[in-house]
């Protein structure tokens, strides 16, 4: 099942379900994906059962809605402060090569990047009942940093780069009893500043404090073990760069369960009612091929099992004048 959120004519949120034949249908009296997910989490019911109970109504042309700029992020929270954008890196087979090349110049011997990657290879897929090695982890922001599919990914004026990262994101809600529940997975663009990160791996946090986009649709349930997609940059109406990307546990050094455990083991991430969008990493970057992105570039990331492609345009923010007052 694929679900999404579309802006209605009166500004309301319409939850759309993609039927097996590709037709979109509105969920009756849904309110939002968040409302449906919380209803399922608190009621101890699968999400698809809650959607069946609500029933489906009017037909929606999903591609036309996308063309008209009506897609919202596939999950939102009524209070942006209670939606968390986070991620893990060095989780995919081959993901260390670009990062290691960034940091090798300022390191002697084995880089910390390669050490972390090898730790994942050796302990990222624990047996049932065992705890695996914890991954690299980073924070991107709250719900104010989410960008709707079709919207602009705005790079700060001080950034040295604005580059795409095509990956899978897990979408979660926390029940009223503090239990995490996964809704499903979506394609994501974990937008980052790779030039800043290349200066020193300790600048990773600075490179990640950026907006991100995910969707347009959430695939409810488990993710395929072998996910194959395509990431491209469109410049001046033509494909400027294109490359396949791989995800899913068959192509990762960690299991999703291990990455989830090391995120939600922190009580701060199990606050009742919160939403989490957690991005699981990639091994494919245009930056690794020497590409310098420009304002107006369109990032397009697609994987056929996850519905419509994710498209966003790169924009550059004007410089903010920051005045620090004294109280």
DORORO-12640 format. One line per 5 residues: their letters; for each residue x, y, z of C-alpha. Coordinates in pm, 1 decimal, decimal comma. Layout:
residues N
A> X Y Z | ...
END
This chain:
residues 327
XXXXX> 0,0 0,0 0,0 | 123,5 348,2 -93,3 | -12,4 652,6 90,1 | 45,3 1025,2 46,4 | -85,4 1366,6 148,3
XXXXX> -230,7 1621,9 -92,2 | -343,2 1977,1 -25,7 | -718,2 2015,4 -67,2 | -896,8 2313,4 -223,2 | -968,5 2460,9 121,2
XXXXX> -619,9 2396,1 256,5 | -718,6 2070,0 423,6 | -504,9 1755,2 408,2 | -633,1 1478,4 181,7 | -482,7 1135,3 246,3
XXXXX> -452,3 941,8 -79,2 | -409,0 566,7 -123,4 | -271,7 429,5 -448,7 | -477,1 133,7 -569,3 | -299,1 -165,3 -732,4
XXXXX> -394,5 -31,0 -1077,0 | -229,8 303,1 -995,3 | -551,4 492,8 -927,0 | -548,1 729,8 -630,4 | -838,7 730,9 -385,4
XXXXX> -901,6 966,0 -92,9 | -937,1 811,2 253,0 | -1264,7 922,1 407,8 | -1250,5 1137,5 720,7 | -875,6 1078,9 752,8
XXXXX> -757,9 1418,7 872,5 | -395,7 1333,9 798,7 | -154,1 1041,7 774,7 | -44,9 1132,7 1126,9 | -401,4 1103,6 1258,6
XXXXX> -450,5 765,4 1090,6 | -114,8 635,2 1215,4 | -183,1 743,9 1573,8 | -525,8 583,2 1555,2 | -359,2 259,0 1447,2
XXXXX> -75,5 279,1 1702,9 | -303,8 356,6 1996,6 | -568,5 107,4 1888,3 | -329,9 -181,9 1833,6 | -441,1 -220,6 1471,1
XXXXX> -247,3 -236,3 1143,1 | -265,0 87,8 947,1 | -424,0 -79,4 646,2 | -706,7 -201,5 871,6 | -770,0 152,2 996,8
XXXXX> -776,4 278,8 637,8 | -1019,2 2,0 539,0 | -1242,2 100,1 829,8 | -1245,6 464,0 714,7 | -1309,1 359,7 355,2
XXXXX> -1204,8 515,4 25,1 | -1386,8 795,2 -152,1 | -1322,0 1021,5 -448,0 | -1069,1 934,9 -715,8 | -750,4 1144,4 -732,5
XXXXX> -519,1 1186,9 -1031,1 | -190,1 1164,4 -842,8 | 32,1 1266,0 -1134,1 | -182,8 1570,3 -1205,6 | -180,2 1665,6 -837,2
XXXXX> 200,9 1645,6 -846,2 | 217,1 1859,4 -1159,9 | -7,2 2116,2 -989,1 | 223,5 2136,0 -685,8 | -34,8 1993,6 -446,7
XXXXX> 171,3 1724,2 -276,8 | 258,1 1778,0 88,5 | 524,2 1581,2 275,0 | 368,0 1234,6 317,4 | 354,2 1284,4 692,7
XXXXX> 338,0 1605,6 894,0 | 283,2 1686,4 1260,2 | 48,3 1961,7 1385,3 | 349,4 2103,0 1574,3 | 673,9 2109,3 1373,0
XXXXX> 880,9 2077,2 1690,9 | 748,4 1723,2 1734,3 | 868,6 1590,9 1399,3 | 1234,9 1483,3 1400,4 | 1458,9 1448,9 1093,5
XXXXX> 1757,3 1224,6 1165,0 | 1980,4 978,7 984,9 | 2259,7 726,3 987,5 | 2560,1 705,4 757,3 | 2819,4 449,6 647,5
XXXXX> 2544,0 188,9 638,2 | 2561,7 69,3 277,6 | 2811,9 -158,2 108,3 | 3043,8 76,4 -75,6 | 2931,1 381,6 119,5
XXXXX> 3273,9 432,1 275,5 | 3461,3 496,5 -48,8 | 3345,3 855,1 -115,9 | 3351,7 952,4 250,6 | 3696,4 798,3 298,0
XXXXX> 3828,0 990,8 -0,3 | 3693,1 1312,2 155,9 | 3877,1 1256,6 481,3 | 4191,8 1065,4 384,7 | 4381,9 1384,1 302,5
XXXXX> 4370,1 1498,8 664,4 | 4421,2 1154,7 823,6 | 4713,6 927,4 881,1 | 4665,2 555,2 831,8 | 4312,2 417,6 853,4
XXXXX> 4054,9 696,0 865,8 | 3784,0 707,9 1129,1 | 3537,8 676,7 840,8 | 3683,3 341,8 737,3 | 3703,7 223,4 1096,5
XXXXX> 3334,8 300,1 1147,3 | 3242,6 132,3 820,0 | 3433,0 -184,6 913,5 | 3259,6 -189,9 1251,6 | 2929,4 -199,8 1065,8
XXXXX> 3046,5 -479,3 837,0 | 3146,2 -686,2 1137,7 | 2858,0 -606,5 1373,8 | 2578,1 -429,1 1189,6 | 2367,5 -738,3 1129,8
XXXXX> 2332,2 -903,9 1470,7 | 2162,5 -1238,4 1523,4 | 1818,6 -1241,1 1688,8 | 1851,3 -1150,2 2055,3 | 2189,2 -982,0 2009,6
XXXXX> 2263,7 -609,8 1994,5 | 2463,7 -492,2 1696,8 | 2719,4 -214,6 1672,6 | 2578,4 137,1 1677,3 | 2611,6 337,4 1354,9
XXXXX> 2716,2 690,7 1281,5 | 2413,2 910,0 1364,6 | 2319,5 1268,3 1284,6 | 2042,4 1522,4 1337,7 | 1898,3 1726,6 1050,1
XXXXX> 1625,0 1930,6 1212,6 | 1256,9 1933,4 1300,6 | 942,4 1951,7 1091,7 | 1023,4 2306,0 978,2 | 1305,8 2152,6 770,7
XXXXX> 1078,4 1919,9 572,5 | 1030,4 2018,3 209,2 | 731,0 1897,2 11,7 | 790,2 1690,3 -301,3 | 822,2 1941,4 -584,1
XXXXX> 943,8 2215,1 -347,4 | 1277,3 2394,9 -322,6 | 1566,6 2255,4 -121,3 | 1720,5 2578,7 2,1 | 2092,9 2577,2 70,1
XXXXX> 2207,2 2838,6 325,8 | 2404,9 3136,4 201,3 | 2710,8 3021,3 397,7 | 2705,7 2667,0 255,1 | 2987,6 2555,7 28,7
XXXXX> 2781,4 2286,8 -142,7 | 2423,2 2167,1 -175,8 | 2423,7 1805,7 -284,5 | 2166,5 1529,1 -302,2 | 2175,2 1199,3 -114,2
XXXXX> 1930,6 938,6 -249,4 | 1820,0 702,9 24,2 | 1541,0 528,9 208,8 | 1369,5 688,6 506,9 | 1176,4 505,2 776,4
XXXXX> 860,6 684,8 891,3 | 752,5 637,3 1255,6 | 501,6 756,8 1513,0 | 524,2 715,6 1889,9 | 208,2 587,3 2055,1
XXXXX> 50,3 748,2 2359,8 | 228,6 480,0 2565,7 | 571,7 572,0 2426,5 | 607,2 279,3 2184,1 | 759,5 342,4 1838,5
XXXXX> 561,8 215,6 1538,3 | 693,0 213,8 1183,2 | 442,3 323,7 919,0 | 669,7 226,7 631,9 | 944,5 355,8 405,4
XXXXX> 979,6 638,3 153,8 | 1237,0 763,2 -93,3 | 1429,9 1056,0 55,4 | 1674,5 1326,1 -47,3 | 1902,3 1374,5 252,8
XXXXX> 2040,1 1706,8 131,6 | 2393,5 1786,0 262,7 | 2700,7 2008,6 227,9 | 2974,6 1769,2 119,8 | 3242,5 2034,4 68,2
XXXXX> 3215,9 2145,0 430,8 | 3219,5 1783,7 545,7 | 3533,6 1716,3 342,6 | 3727,6 1971,8 549,4 | 3708,4 1740,9 851,3
XXXXX> 3473,0 1457,8 947,4 | 3394,2 1651,7 1267,8 | 3208,4 1897,0 1043,6 | 2952,3 1625,2 964,5 | 2698,1 1787,2 1198,9
XXXXX> 2730,5 2121,0 1017,9 | 2689,4 1955,6 677,7 | 2366,7 1782,8 783,7 | 2176,2 2077,2 933,8 | 1984,6 2127,1 611,9
XXXXX> 1631,1 2076,2 479,5 | 1530,7 1736,4 345,3 | 1251,8 1599,5 130,4 | 1089,9 1257,0 127,5 | 804,8 1086,1 -50,6
XXXXX> 587,2 1170,7 -236,4 | 446,4 838,0 -116,1 | 507,2 609,7 181,5 | 517,9 237,0 117,6 | 335,0 93,8 417,6
XXXXX> 495,0 -214,4 576,4 | 831,9 -377,9 522,5 | 1085,0 -262,3 263,6 | 1213,7 -496,9 -9,5 | 1551,7 -647,4 72,6
XXXXX> 1695,0 -534,1 -262,6 | 1594,2 -181,2 -361,7 | 1718,4 -44,7 -693,4 | 1658,2 312,2 -794,5 | 1796,6 600,1 -997,1
XXXXX> 1926,1 939,9 -889,1 | 1963,2 1217,4 -1144,5 | 2023,8 1589,4 -1178,5 | 1831,6 1778,5 -1445,5 | 1988,4 2105,5 -1560,3
XXXXX> 1838,6 2337,2 -1822,4 | 1576,6 2077,4 -1910,9 | 1818,4 1789,8 -1977,0 | 1968,1 1512,0 -1765,8 | 2305,9 1646,0 -1652,4
XXXXX> 2405,9 1351,3 -1428,9 | 2246,8 1014,6 -1360,1 | 2343,0 706,9 -1161,7 | 2170,4 400,6 -1014,3 | 2158,6 359,4 -637,3
XXXXX> 2104,7 53,3 -422,4 | 1942,1 15,5 -83,8 | 1762,7 -249,0 118,9 | 1930,1 -488,6 359,5 | 2083,1 -697,9 79,2
XXXXX> 2295,4 -394,3 -4,3 | 2360,5 -269,3 348,9 | 2611,6 -338,1 625,0 | 2339,2 -288,6 889,5 | 1989,1 -424,7 926,4
XXXXX> 1703,7 -177,0 950,1 | 1621,3 -329,4 1289,3 | 1970,7 -253,3 1420,5 | 1957,0 105,6 1297,9 | 1611,4 150,3 1447,4
XXXXX> 1717,6 8,5 1782,2 | 2013,1 246,2 1814,2 | 1786,4 542,9 1738,3 | 1494,0 457,0 1960,2 | 1705,0 327,1 2251,3
XXXXX> 1719,8 692,3 2360,7 | 1415,6 782,7 2566,6 | 1408,1 1133,6 2420,5 | 1305,5 974,0 2090,0 | 1011,7 787,8 2242,2
XXXXX> 805,3 1090,5 2346,1 | 433,6 1010,3 2299,2 | 281,9 1161,7 1987,0 | 609,5 1245,5 1811,5 | 691,4 1167,7 1448,8
XXXXX> 1032,1 1045,8 1329,9 | 1168,2 1046,2 976,0 | 1495,8 855,5 990,0 | 1716,5 835,6 680,3 | 1925,5 523,1 637,8
XXXXX> 2217,7 633,3 421,0 | 2344,1 586,4 66,9 | 2649,6 488,4 -134,4 | 2571,1 715,1 -432,2 | 2650,7 1087,7 -453,5
XXXXX> 2695,5 1313,7 -754,7 | 2960,3 1489,3 -543,4 | 3167,1 1170,5 -556,9 | 3175,7 1208,1 -936,9 | 3303,7 1564,0 -914,1
XXXXX> 2967,3 1729,6 -982,9 | 2915,1 2087,6 -862,0 | 2545,4 2159,2 -825,2 | 2393,9 2494,4 -923,2 | 2082,8 2688,5 -828,6
XXXXX> 1795,8 2570,7 -1048,2 | 1919,2 2211,3 -1070,8 | 1637,0 1961,1 -1026,4 | 1710,4 1654,1 -815,4 | 1504,3 1351,1 -914,0
XXXXX> 1518,1 1027,8 -713,2 | 1303,2 727,9 -795,4 | 1257,9 364,1 -700,4 | 968,6 186,1 -868,1 | 835,4 12,9 -554,0
XXXXX> 786,7 350,9 -383,0 | 554,6 530,4 -623,0 | 611,0 865,4 -787,8 | 967,5 1002,6 -816,0 | 1085,6 1260,5 -564,4
XXXXX> 1167,8 1590,9 -734,4 | 1309,5 1906,1 -576,1 | 1483,4 2214,7 -708,8 | 1804,4 2352,2 -558,4 | 1778,9 2713,0 -437,9
XXXXX> 2033,5 2932,7 -257,8 | 1924,6 3146,4 37,4 | 2017,9 3511,4 64,5 | 2250,4 3600,1 349,6 | 2086,4 3657,2 686,9
XXXXX> 2195,8 3946,1 903,5 | 2232,6 3793,0 1248,6 | 2239,6 4027,5 1544,4 | 2302,2 3881,2 1889,3 | 2141,4 4094,6 2154,9
XX> 2247,2 4129,2 2517,5 | 1979,8 4074,4 2784,5
END
